[in-house]
Each structure stands twice: as C-alpha cells, then as structure tokens.
Amino acid sequence: MSNDDQYGGGHGDIGGTGQTRTRLPDADTDPYGAPRRTPRASRSLVTVVGVVVLLIAAIAFANQSGDTPEPAGTDDTPAASATAPTGTRPVDGKNTGIPTGFPADQQGAQSAAANYAVVLGSDGMFNTARRHAIVDTVADETSRAGLQAGFDADYSAGLLAQIGLTKEGLAPAGATFVSRTVPVGTKVTSFTAGTASVDVWCIGMFGLTGEKSTRPVTSGWFTISMTLRWNGSDWKVATTTQKDGPTPVTGDNPVSTSGEIGKAVTEFGGFTYAR
C-alpha cells in the first residue's frame, strides 16, 4: 500500500488504485446497528413511579378517613376452630340456684359435671347450711349421705380458722373471701346407660384479700373427676375426686394488688351456667 500514513490523503479516490481506506466509526454511530439516540427515560419506569404515587395517595386518604382496607375474600377461609366451645341450649331448670334437668346423653353429662364443678368449688361450700343445700341438690340419692359427711370433714372449723374465716365461712371486716372454679373443658371417660364418668379441667381462684391476710388470692389448675348417675330425670354426683393440672406456663401479666382483686371479685359475678 502506498501512502501508509495518509489513508489516501491527497489522492481522494478509493478503487482501482489498489488503495484501501479505513473509516473509524463516529462517536454517535453503532458499528453493529443504527446510530445511537440520546438515552430517554423508560416508559415502564414512568409507569411504576405513577403507580407508587397513586398507592401512597390512596393509603394517605384511607388513614385520614379512618378506614382500613380489608383484604379480598378467599375461598380457603379456615373453618371454625376445633377447640371452639360447643354445646346445645342451656337447661331451663334450677334448684337452689343450681342448673338442673340435664339431658340423658353424653352432652348432658358433660354439662352437668361442669356446672356441679362450679358450685362445688364456690365459696358457698364454706358455710354449713349452704354446703348442705348444694350437696342435697347435686348428689345422687344413694351417695348423698357419704358426700355430705366427706365435705363436712373437709370444711372443718379448723380449716376455716386457718384461712382466716369466721365459723360461718365469712371473711373478716375489710377483706373479701374468694373461692371460684371456672371449667375450661370437659371429657367423657366412660359412658353407659345410667352412668357417666366425666373429667372437668378447671382453673380456680382461692384466698383472702386484705393487708393482714396470711393466704392471698392465688390461682391454680386442676382436674375434677366425677362419676354421675342418671336418676330418671337428671344426672347426679355419685363420687368426685380432684388432682392437680394440666397447668400451662405462667404468663407475663403483672400481679394485681389485693384491692384490685377484691374489687374485681365484687364487680364480676360468676357464671350461672357453665357450658
């Protein structure tokens, strides 16, 4: 090649002279395609920014109006919890304030046991007259005398004095006596025509409020096991025993003062029907 340093400079032509001209690409020219254009904002980016702005505006409007958007419904909504409370309509009958007239099936036996657990764990058991009325109502005729004697021995004058109650089972002036049993669940362990064995899982509160109390109100978990007999019109208690637990782990709730417990017990009445 001639004129190696001039790439045809001064001669002007490319062709039959045997000379080759090499042309470098322009700065704005893509050697593999059309000339490059000046970069511009992507339309998709503009769209995204617009959606974000609209979403922020919608959230701000909802917050100002006090409305919270609800998630769209789905077809796979969970069914009712398997541990949800169950039961039929409560019985209508009562005897000395205790529900009576439970049906003869397993549901009726569980309802009877739950209600009998409530009343047998109440503060009324600490007063002789009220205790006898309770046992007369819930006990089976063949077991009534034995249950009365057993409960009389349990709720002795010595126990009342140890707790700080009067001989009538009442709290001293300025204090409140607490004895409540709350059923958590029931379980039939055996069932035949005329006889049912039922376990009642409970949480209870027991103690005496007041600054001078030597037995502050505490809570505990226990299970009451009852044998019930069908007397032709209702379930009645033949035997009853109690054991500790099952007990969950204690939560992080701060302990209330004695005054708060006393006020709560006075303001919050117990249930008249358990189940």
Backbone as numpy.savetxt, mean C-alpha at the origin, in Angstrom:
# Nx Ny Nz CAx CAy CAz Cx Cy Cz
58.02 16.39 -73.03 57.16 17.58 -73.03 58.04 18.80 -73.03
57.63 19.80 -73.87 58.36 21.06 -73.90 57.73 22.02 -72.94
58.51 23.03 -72.56 58.02 24.07 -71.66 57.48 23.47 -70.37
58.31 22.65 -69.73 57.85 21.94 -68.52 57.38 22.88 -67.44
57.95 24.09 -67.39 57.62 24.99 -66.31 56.48 25.92 -66.64
55.91 25.83 -67.86 54.92 26.82 -68.24 53.56 26.21 -68.53
53.37 24.87 -68.56 52.10 24.23 -68.87 51.41 24.87 -70.06
52.27 25.14 -71.18 51.71 25.71 -72.40 51.67 27.21 -72.40
52.23 27.84 -71.34 52.20 29.29 -71.28 52.91 29.89 -72.47
52.31 30.86 -73.12 52.91 31.52 -74.26 52.53 30.89 -75.55
52.05 29.59 -75.50 51.67 28.93 -76.74 50.16 28.89 -76.89
49.42 28.81 -75.83 47.98 28.98 -75.86 47.19 27.78 -76.29
47.69 26.84 -77.10 46.88 25.75 -77.63 47.22 24.44 -76.97
46.19 23.57 -76.94 46.36 22.21 -76.45 45.92 21.31 -77.56
46.72 20.39 -77.96 46.29 19.53 -79.05 47.46 18.91 -79.77
47.53 19.17 -81.07 48.47 18.46 -81.90 49.90 18.72 -81.64
50.24 19.64 -80.76 51.64 19.91 -80.49 52.24 18.84 -79.60
51.38 17.91 -79.01 51.91 16.89 -78.09 52.01 17.39 -76.68
51.53 18.57 -76.42 51.63 19.17 -75.08 50.37 18.88 -74.26
50.50 18.62 -72.96 49.34 18.35 -72.08 49.23 19.43 -71.04
48.04 19.98 -70.89 47.80 21.00 -69.86 47.02 20.35 -68.71
47.46 20.58 -67.50 46.76 20.10 -66.29 46.14 21.28 -65.61
44.84 21.18 -65.37 44.14 22.30 -64.75 43.74 21.89 -63.33
44.21 22.65 -62.35 43.88 22.38 -60.95 42.43 22.76 -60.70
41.72 22.03 -59.82 40.32 22.38 -59.54 40.21 23.69 -58.82
39.13 24.42 -59.15 38.88 25.67 -58.43 38.52 25.35 -57.00
38.70 26.33 -56.15 38.41 26.15 -54.73 36.96 25.81 -54.49
36.06 26.31 -55.36 34.63 26.09 -55.16 34.08 25.01 -56.07
34.94 24.17 -56.59 34.51 23.16 -57.54 34.84 21.78 -57.02
33.82 20.88 -57.00 34.01 19.51 -56.56 34.48 18.70 -57.75
35.69 18.11 -57.72 36.20 17.37 -58.88 35.36 16.14 -59.20
34.46 15.70 -58.22 33.66 14.51 -58.46 32.19 14.81 -58.65
31.85 16.05 -58.81 30.45 16.37 -58.98 30.25 17.82 -59.30
29.04 18.27 -59.08 28.70 19.67 -59.39 29.41 20.60 -58.45
29.56 21.83 -58.83 30.20 22.82 -57.96 29.48 22.91 -56.63
30.26 23.09 -55.55 29.69 23.19 -54.21 28.95 24.51 -54.03
27.85 24.39 -53.22 27.11 25.59 -52.89 27.47 26.03 -51.48
27.13 27.23 -51.21 27.34 27.74 -49.86 26.44 26.97 -48.89
26.98 26.39 -47.78 26.17 25.57 -46.86 24.99 26.38 -46.33
23.82 25.67 -46.23 22.63 26.31 -45.68 22.07 25.44 -44.54
21.29 26.05 -43.66 20.70 25.32 -42.53 19.80 24.22 -43.04
19.88 23.05 -42.44 19.09 21.92 -42.86 17.62 22.14 -42.54
16.78 21.73 -43.49 15.36 21.89 -43.23 14.91 21.03 -42.05
15.51 19.82 -41.90 15.13 18.94 -40.78 15.48 19.57 -39.45
16.60 20.27 -39.37 16.99 20.93 -38.13 15.99 22.01 -37.78
15.57 22.76 -38.78 14.58 23.81 -38.54 13.29 23.19 -38.02
12.91 22.05 -38.58 11.68 21.38 -38.15 11.77 20.94 -36.69
12.92 20.33 -36.32 13.11 19.88 -34.95 13.03 21.03 -33.97
13.70 22.13 -34.30 13.68 23.30 -33.41 12.25 23.80 -33.25
11.50 23.79 -34.34 10.13 24.26 -34.27 9.27 23.39 -33.36
9.46 22.05 -33.45 8.70 21.14 -32.60 9.04 21.34 -31.13
10.34 21.50 -30.83 10.77 21.73 -29.45 10.14 22.99 -28.89
10.14 24.05 -29.69 9.55 25.31 -29.23 8.07 25.13 -28.94
7.35 24.45 -29.81 5.93 24.22 -29.60 5.68 23.37 -28.35
6.54 22.35 -28.13 6.39 21.51 -26.96 6.59 22.30 -25.67
7.62 23.15 -25.65 7.88 23.98 -24.46 6.71 24.91 -24.21
6.16 25.47 -25.26 5.02 26.38 -25.10 3.82 25.63 -24.55
3.59 24.38 -25.02 2.45 23.60 -24.53 2.59 23.26 -23.06
3.82 22.89 -22.63 4.06 22.57 -21.22 3.84 23.80 -20.35
4.33 24.93 -20.81 4.16 26.17 -20.04 2.69 26.51 -19.90
1.91 26.31 -20.97 0.49 26.61 -20.92 -0.23 25.67 -19.95
0.16 24.38 -19.97 -0.46 23.42 -19.07 -0.17 23.74 -17.62
1.06 24.16 -17.32 1.42 24.50 -15.95 0.66 25.71 -15.46
0.45 26.68 -16.33 -0.28 27.88 -15.94 -1.75 27.58 -15.70
-2.31 26.65 -16.46 -3.73 26.36 -16.33 -4.02 25.34 -15.24
-2.94 24.71 -14.68 -3.11 23.75 -13.61 -3.46 22.37 -14.09
-3.46 22.16 -15.39 -3.80 20.85 -15.94 -2.53 20.07 -16.22
-2.58 18.79 -15.94 -1.45 17.91 -16.23 -1.86 16.94 -17.31
-1.13 16.90 -18.41 -1.51 16.00 -19.50 -1.55 14.57 -19.01
-2.60 13.84 -19.38 -2.73 12.45 -19.00 -2.21 11.55 -20.11
-1.52 10.49 -19.77 -1.01 9.59 -20.80 -2.15 8.92 -21.52
-1.92 8.62 -22.78 -2.95 7.96 -23.57 -3.23 6.58 -23.03
-4.49 6.17 -23.08 -4.86 4.87 -22.57 -4.29 3.75 -23.43
-4.08 2.62 -22.80 -3.56 1.46 -23.50 -4.49 0.28 -23.29
-4.32 -0.71 -24.10 -5.16 -1.89 -24.01 -4.65 -2.89 -22.98
-3.41 -2.66 -22.48 -2.84 -3.61 -21.53 -2.86 -3.07 -20.10
-3.95 -2.37 -19.73 -4.08 -1.85 -18.37 -4.11 -3.00 -17.38
-3.28 -2.93 -16.30 -3.23 -4.05 -15.35 -4.59 -4.30 -14.72
-4.87 -5.53 -14.44 -6.10 -5.89 -13.76 -6.00 -5.51 -12.29
-7.11 -5.59 -11.58 -7.11 -5.27 -10.15 -6.11 -6.14 -9.42
-5.48 -5.54 -8.42 -4.45 -6.27 -7.68 -5.00 -7.53 -7.05
-4.18 -8.58 -7.07 -4.61 -9.84 -6.47 -4.73 -9.74 -4.97
-4.10 -8.73 -4.37 -4.16 -8.57 -2.92 -5.18 -7.53 -2.50
-6.03 -7.09 -3.41 -7.05 -6.12 -3.07 -8.06 -6.74 -2.10
-8.66 -5.92 -1.23 -9.65 -6.46 -0.30 -10.81 -7.12 -1.05
-11.30 -8.21 -0.50 -12.41 -8.92 -1.13 -13.51 -9.11 -0.11
-14.69 -9.43 -0.57 -15.78 -9.71 0.36 -17.12 -9.27 -0.19
-18.16 -9.85 0.34 -19.51 -9.48 -0.04 -20.05 -8.44 0.92
-21.30 -8.07 0.70 -21.90 -7.02 1.51 -21.88 -7.40 2.99
-21.55 -6.46 3.89 -21.51 -6.78 5.32 -22.87 -7.26 5.83
-22.81 -8.00 6.94 -24.05 -8.49 7.55 -24.80 -7.31 8.16
-26.09 -7.50 8.33 -26.91 -6.43 8.90 -27.10 -6.57 10.40
-27.04 -7.81 10.89 -27.33 -8.04 12.29 -26.20 -7.70 13.22
-26.53 -7.27 14.44 -25.55 -7.00 15.48 -26.13 -7.42 16.82
-25.24 -7.88 17.71 -25.62 -8.25 19.05 -24.63 -7.61 19.99
-25.11 -6.75 20.88 -24.25 -5.96 21.77 -23.16 -5.22 20.99
-23.53 -4.73 19.79 -22.60 -3.97 18.97 -21.64 -4.81 18.16
-21.78 -6.13 18.20 -20.89 -7.05 17.48 -21.62 -7.61 16.27
-21.04 -7.53 15.09 -21.70 -8.09 13.90 -22.00 -9.58 14.07
-23.18 -9.98 13.67 -23.59 -11.39 13.77 -24.38 -11.76 12.51
-24.68 -13.05 12.37 -25.46 -13.51 11.25 -24.66 -13.74 9.99
-23.44 -14.26 10.13 -22.57 -14.50 8.97 -23.04 -15.73 8.20
-22.85 -15.74 6.87 -23.28 -16.90 6.08 -22.46 -18.14 6.39
-23.00 -19.30 6.00 -22.39 -20.58 6.37 -21.22 -20.99 5.51
-20.85 -20.17 4.51 -19.76 -20.55 3.61 -18.41 -20.08 4.17
-17.33 -20.33 3.38 -15.99 -19.95 3.84 -15.84 -18.44 3.99
-16.46 -17.69 3.10 -16.42 -16.23 3.23 -17.01 -15.78 4.56
-18.13 -16.39 4.91 -18.76 -16.04 6.18 -17.89 -16.38 7.37
-17.20 -17.51 7.30 -16.31 -17.90 8.39 -15.15 -16.92 8.53
-14.59 -16.48 7.41 -13.49 -15.51 7.47 -13.97 -14.17 8.02
-15.15 -13.73 7.60 -15.68 -12.47 8.10 -15.96 -12.55 9.60
-16.51 -13.66 10.03 -16.78 -13.84 11.45 -15.49 -13.80 12.26
-14.48 -14.53 11.80 -13.21 -14.57 12.53 -12.57 -13.19 12.61
-12.62 -12.43 11.51 -12.02 -11.09 11.50 -12.72 -10.19 12.50
-14.05 -10.22 12.54 -14.79 -9.37 13.46 -14.63 -9.80 14.91
-14.56 -11.10 15.13 -14.35 -11.58 16.49 -12.94 -11.24 16.98
-11.97 -11.21 16.07 -10.62 -10.81 16.46 -10.60 -9.35 16.91
-11.37 -8.50 16.23 -11.43 -7.08 16.59 -11.97 -6.90 18.00
-13.09 -7.54 18.29 -13.74 -7.32 19.59 -13.00 -8.03 20.72
-12.40 -9.19 20.44 -11.64 -9.90 21.47 -10.31 -9.21 21.78
-9.90 -8.29 20.91 -8.67 -7.53 21.15 -8.94 -6.09 21.53
-10.17 -5.78 21.89 -10.54 -4.40 22.22 -10.34 -4.11 23.70
-10.45 -2.83 24.05 -10.30 -2.44 25.46 -11.46 -2.93 26.31
-12.57 -3.33 25.67 -13.69 -3.85 26.44 -13.37 -5.13 27.18
-12.38 -5.84 26.74 -12.01 -7.10 27.39 -11.39 -6.87 28.77
-11.03 -5.65 29.09 -10.39 -5.35 30.38 -11.41 -4.99 31.45
-12.69 -4.93 31.09 -13.75 -4.68 32.04 -14.57 -5.97 32.16
-14.79 -6.42 33.37 -15.41 -7.73 33.59 -16.78 -7.84 32.93
-17.66 -6.88 33.16 -19.01 -6.96 32.61 -18.99 -6.93 31.09
-18.20 -6.06 30.53 -18.14 -5.97 29.06 -17.50 -7.23 28.47
-16.48 -7.75 29.15 -15.83 -8.98 28.67 -16.81 -10.14 28.63
-17.60 -10.30 29.67 -18.56 -11.39 29.70 -19.60 -11.24 28.60
-20.02 -10.00 28.33 -21.00 -9.78 27.26 -20.40 -10.11 25.90
-19.13 -9.76 25.70 -18.46 -10.06 24.43 -18.35 -11.56 24.23
-17.88 -12.26 25.24 -17.68 -13.71 25.12 -19.03 -14.42 24.95
-20.05 -13.96 25.66 -21.37 -14.56 25.51 -21.86 -14.44 24.07
-21.50 -13.36 23.39 -21.96 -13.12 22.02 -21.20 -13.94 21.00
-19.88 -14.04 21.13 -19.07 -14.66 20.07 -18.78 -16.13 20.31
-18.94 -16.63 21.53 -18.53 -18.00 21.86 -19.60 -19.02 21.49
-19.14 -20.19 21.07 -20.04 -21.31 20.84 -20.57 -21.80 22.19
-21.79 -22.26 22.20 -22.44 -22.65 23.45 -21.66 -23.72 24.20
-21.09 -24.66 23.45 -20.37 -25.75 24.11 -19.02 -25.31 24.68
-18.51 -24.16 24.23 -17.20 -23.69 24.66 -17.26 -22.43 25.51
-18.45 -21.90 25.72 -18.59 -20.59 26.36 -18.00 -20.56 27.77
-18.32 -21.53 28.58 -17.86 -21.53 29.97 -16.34 -21.60 30.04
-15.75 -22.46 29.22 -14.29 -22.56 29.23 -13.61 -21.29 28.75
-14.16 -20.63 27.72 -13.59 -19.38 27.23 -13.73 -18.28 28.28
-14.87 -18.22 28.94 -15.05 -17.19 29.97 -14.03 -17.36 31.09
-13.82 -18.58 31.53 -12.86 -18.83 32.61 -11.44 -18.50 32.17
-11.10 -18.86 30.95 -9.76 -18.56 30.47 -9.50 -17.07 30.35
-10.45 -16.33 29.81 -10.27 -14.89 29.68 -10.27 -14.19 31.04
-11.09 -14.68 31.97 -11.08 -14.08 33.32 -9.71 -14.24 33.97
-9.06 -15.37 33.75 -7.73 -15.58 34.30 -6.70 -14.69 33.61
-6.85 -14.50 32.31 -5.90 -13.66 31.57 -5.99 -12.20 32.00
-7.21 -11.70 32.15 -7.42 -10.29 32.49 -7.65 -10.15 33.99
-6.66 -10.57 34.72 -6.76 -10.58 36.19 -6.54 -9.18 36.76
-6.85 -9.05 38.03 -6.63 -7.77 38.72 -5.15 -7.43 38.74
-4.30 -8.45 38.83 -2.86 -8.20 38.81 -2.40 -7.61 37.49
-2.96 -8.09 36.37 -2.60 -7.55 35.06 -3.04 -6.09 34.94
-4.26 -5.80 35.41 -4.76 -4.43 35.33 -3.87 -3.47 36.12
-3.45 -3.90 37.29 -2.58 -3.05 38.11 -1.22 -2.87 37.45
-0.72 -3.93 36.83 0.58 -3.84 36.16 0.53 -2.85 35.00
-0.57 -2.83 34.28 -0.70 -1.90 33.16 -0.89 -0.47 33.65
-1.53 -0.33 34.82 -1.81 1.00 35.33 -3.27 1.36 35.25
-4.13 0.34 35.08 -5.57 0.57 34.98 -6.23 0.38 36.34
-7.44 0.92 36.44 -8.22 0.70 37.65 -8.80 -0.71 37.61
-9.45 -1.12 38.68 -10.01 -2.47 38.72 -11.17 -2.63 37.74
-11.71 -1.51 37.27 -12.75 -1.55 36.24 -12.17 -1.55 34.83
-10.84 -1.54 34.74 -10.19 -1.56 33.43 -10.13 -0.20 32.77
-10.16 0.86 33.55 -10.14 2.21 33.01 -8.79 2.87 33.23
-8.47 3.84 32.39 -7.21 4.57 32.52 -7.32 5.60 33.64
-6.21 5.91 34.30 -6.25 6.95 35.34 -6.50 8.32 34.72
-6.82 9.29 35.54 -7.12 10.64 35.07 -5.93 11.20 34.29
-6.23 11.83 33.16 -5.19 12.43 32.34 -4.50 11.48 31.38
-4.95 10.23 31.34 -4.33 9.24 30.45 -5.42 8.58 29.59
-4.98 7.91 28.54 -5.88 7.19 27.64 -5.37 5.78 27.46
-6.25 4.80 27.67 -5.88 3.40 27.48 -6.18 3.01 26.05
-5.22 2.34 25.41 -5.35 1.94 24.01 -5.19 0.43 23.90
-6.19 -0.22 23.31 -6.10 -1.64 22.99 -6.97 -1.87 21.76
-6.31 -1.97 20.62 -7.03 -2.15 19.36 -6.37 -3.24 18.52
-7.23 -4.00 17.85 -6.76 -5.03 16.94 -7.35 -4.75 15.57
-6.49 -4.72 14.55 -6.92 -4.42 13.18 -6.53 -5.59 12.28
-7.50 -6.33 11.76 -7.18 -7.44 10.85 -6.56 -6.94 9.55
-5.52 -7.64 9.11 -4.87 -7.34 7.84 -5.34 -8.31 6.75
-5.61 -9.53 7.15 -6.06 -10.53 6.19 -6.51 -11.80 6.91
-7.23 -12.64 6.19 -7.71 -13.89 6.76 -7.38 -15.06 5.84
-7.32 -16.26 6.42 -7.01 -17.46 5.65 -7.72 -18.65 6.28
-8.45 -19.39 5.45 -9.10 -20.62 5.92 -8.08 -21.75 5.85
-7.81 -22.39 6.98 -6.86 -23.51 7.01 -7.56 -24.85 6.90
-8.83 -24.90 7.27 -9.62 -26.11 7.06 -11.09 -25.73 7.10
-11.90 -26.49 6.35 -13.33 -26.17 6.29 -14.11 -27.45 6.00
-15.05 -27.74 6.88 -15.98 -28.85 6.69 -17.37 -28.34 7.05
-18.36 -29.15 6.79 -19.72 -28.76 7.13 -19.85 -28.59 8.64
-20.03 -27.36 9.06 -20.24 -27.10 10.48 -19.00 -26.69 11.25
-17.80 -26.77 10.65 -16.58 -26.41 11.35 -15.61 -25.70 10.40
-14.95 -24.65 10.90 -13.97 -23.92 10.10 -12.82 -23.48 10.98
-11.62 -23.60 10.44 -10.42 -23.07 11.12 -9.91 -21.91 10.30
-9.76 -20.76 10.94 -9.41 -19.53 10.23 -8.26 -18.84 10.96
-7.26 -18.41 10.20 -6.18 -17.58 10.74 -6.45 -16.12 10.37
-6.26 -15.23 11.33 -6.46 -13.80 11.11 -5.14 -13.09 11.41
-4.55 -12.53 10.38 -3.29 -11.77 10.53 -3.66 -10.36 10.96
-3.05 -9.88 12.04 -3.46 -8.61 12.64 -2.27 -7.73 13.00
-2.57 -6.44 13.12 -1.66 -5.49 13.76 -2.43 -4.89 14.93
-1.77 -4.72 16.04 -2.45 -4.21 17.23 -1.70 -3.06 17.87
-2.46 -2.25 18.62 -1.88 -1.18 19.43 -2.28 -1.42 20.87
-1.31 -1.25 21.76 -1.59 -1.51 23.16 -0.70 -0.64 24.04
-1.31 -0.07 25.08 -0.53 0.71 26.03 -1.35 1.83 26.64
-0.67 2.66 27.37 -1.30 3.73 28.13 -0.57 5.04 27.85
-1.30 6.04 27.39 -0.68 7.33 27.14 -0.51 8.08 28.46
0.33 9.09 28.43 0.55 9.89 29.63 2.01 9.92 30.02
2.43 11.02 30.62 3.83 11.19 30.99 4.30 10.19 32.04
3.39 9.74 32.90 3.76 8.84 33.98 3.53 7.37 33.61
3.16 7.11 32.38 2.87 5.73 31.98 4.14 4.89 31.96
4.05 3.70 32.51 5.17 2.76 32.48 5.03 1.77 31.32
3.94 1.89 30.57 3.70 1.02 29.42 3.18 1.88 28.26
4.09 2.59 27.57 3.66 3.45 26.46 3.02 2.63 25.34
2.24 3.30 24.52 1.52 2.63 23.44 2.51 2.12 22.40
2.45 0.83 22.13 3.32 0.21 21.12 2.45 -0.57 20.14
3.04 -0.90 19.01 2.33 -1.69 18.00 2.99 -3.05 17.86
2.23 -4.02 17.44 2.77 -5.37 17.26 1.97 -6.14 16.24
2.61 -7.12 15.63 1.98 -7.97 14.61 1.80 -9.36 15.18
0.65 -9.97 14.90 0.38 -11.30 15.43 -0.69 -11.97 14.57
-0.83 -13.28 14.75 -1.84 -14.06 14.05 -2.71 -14.77 15.06
-4.02 -14.59 14.93 -4.99 -15.25 15.79 -5.58 -16.43 15.02
-5.51 -17.60 15.61 -6.09 -18.80 14.99 -7.37 -19.17 15.74
-8.47 -19.27 15.00 -9.77 -19.59 15.61 -10.35 -20.85 15.00
-10.98 -21.63 15.84 -11.83 -22.71 15.38 -13.27 -22.26 15.59
-14.03 -22.27 14.51 -15.41 -21.80 14.55 -16.36 -22.98 14.33
-17.54 -22.90 14.96 -18.58 -23.90 14.75 -19.85 -23.22 14.25
-20.52 -23.88 13.35 -21.79 -23.36 12.82 -22.92 -23.86 13.73
-23.68 -22.91 14.30 -24.73 -23.30 15.26 -26.12 -23.35 14.62
-26.15 -23.29 13.31 -27.43 -23.33 12.62 -27.84 -21.99 12.06
-27.26 -20.90 12.62 -27.59 -19.57 12.13 -26.38 -18.63 12.08
-25.27 -19.05 12.67 -24.10 -18.17 12.70 -22.86 -18.97 13.07
-21.68 -18.37 12.79 -20.41 -18.95 13.22 -20.09 -18.45 14.63
-19.64 -19.37 15.50 -19.27 -19.01 16.85 -17.90 -19.60 17.20
-17.20 -18.94 18.13 -15.82 -19.32 18.48 -15.83 -20.53 19.41
-15.07 -21.55 19.02 -14.88 -22.73 19.87 -13.55 -22.64 20.61
-12.48 -22.29 19.88 -11.16 -22.12 20.49 -10.47 -20.94 19.82
-9.52 -20.36 20.53 -8.73 -19.27 19.95 -7.34 -19.26 20.57
-6.33 -19.11 19.72 -4.94 -19.01 20.16 -4.27 -17.87 19.38
-3.11 -17.47 19.87 -2.41 -16.34 19.23 -0.90 -16.61 19.22
-0.25 -16.18 18.12 1.20 -16.25 18.02 1.72 -14.99 17.36
3.00 -14.69 17.56 3.60 -13.49 16.99 3.80 -13.62 15.48
3.76 -12.43 14.79 4.09 -12.34 13.37 2.96 -12.79 12.47
3.26 -12.77 11.15 4.46 -12.25 10.47 4.60 -10.73 10.67
5.86 -10.29 10.85 6.13 -8.90 11.17 6.96 -8.24 10.08
6.46 -7.18 9.44 7.24 -6.46 8.42 8.38 -5.66 9.05
9.27 -5.19 8.20 10.35 -4.31 8.66 9.75 -2.97 9.09
10.20 -2.46 10.21 9.69 -1.18 10.70 10.07 -0.06 9.74
9.13 0.84 9.46 9.38 1.95 8.54 10.17 3.07 9.20
10.32 4.16 8.45 11.10 5.30 8.92 10.23 6.41 9.52
8.97 6.10 9.83 8.10 7.12 10.38 8.58 7.55 11.76
8.61 8.86 12.01 9.00 9.31 13.35 7.95 8.93 14.38
8.38 8.61 15.57 7.47 8.21 16.65 6.69 9.42 17.15
5.38 9.27 17.27 4.54 10.36 17.75 4.64 10.47 19.26
4.27 11.63 19.75 4.29 11.83 21.20 3.09 11.14 21.83
3.13 11.01 23.15 2.04 10.37 23.88 0.75 11.14 23.68
0.85 12.47 23.67 -0.34 13.30 23.47 -0.95 13.11 22.10
-0.12 12.98 21.08 -0.63 12.77 19.72 -1.34 11.43 19.60
-0.79 10.40 20.24 -1.43 9.09 20.20 -2.78 9.13 20.91
-2.81 9.74 22.08 -4.06 9.84 22.82 -5.13 10.59 22.05
-4.74 11.67 21.39 -5.69 12.45 20.59 -6.20 11.64 19.41
-5.29 10.92 18.75 -5.69 10.13 17.58 -6.67 9.04 17.97
-6.41 8.36 19.08 -7.29 7.29 19.52 -8.67 7.83 19.85
-8.71 9.03 20.42 -10.00 9.65 20.76 -10.76 10.09 19.51
-10.04 10.63 18.53 -10.69 11.19 17.34 -11.02 10.13 16.29
-10.19 9.09 16.19 -10.40 8.06 15.18 -11.08 6.85 15.82
-12.35 6.68 15.53 -13.07 5.54 16.07 -12.69 4.25 15.37
-12.84 3.14 16.05 -12.53 1.85 15.45 -13.63 1.42 14.48
-13.34 0.42 13.67 -14.32 -0.08 12.70 -15.36 -0.97 13.40
-16.59 -0.88 12.91 -17.64 -1.73 13.44 -17.82 -2.99 12.62
-17.15 -3.04 11.46 -17.21 -4.25 10.63 -15.88 -4.42 9.94
-15.26 -5.59 10.09 -13.92 -5.82 9.56 -13.98 -6.83 8.43
-14.14 -6.38 7.22 -14.05 -7.17 6.00 -15.20 -6.76 5.08
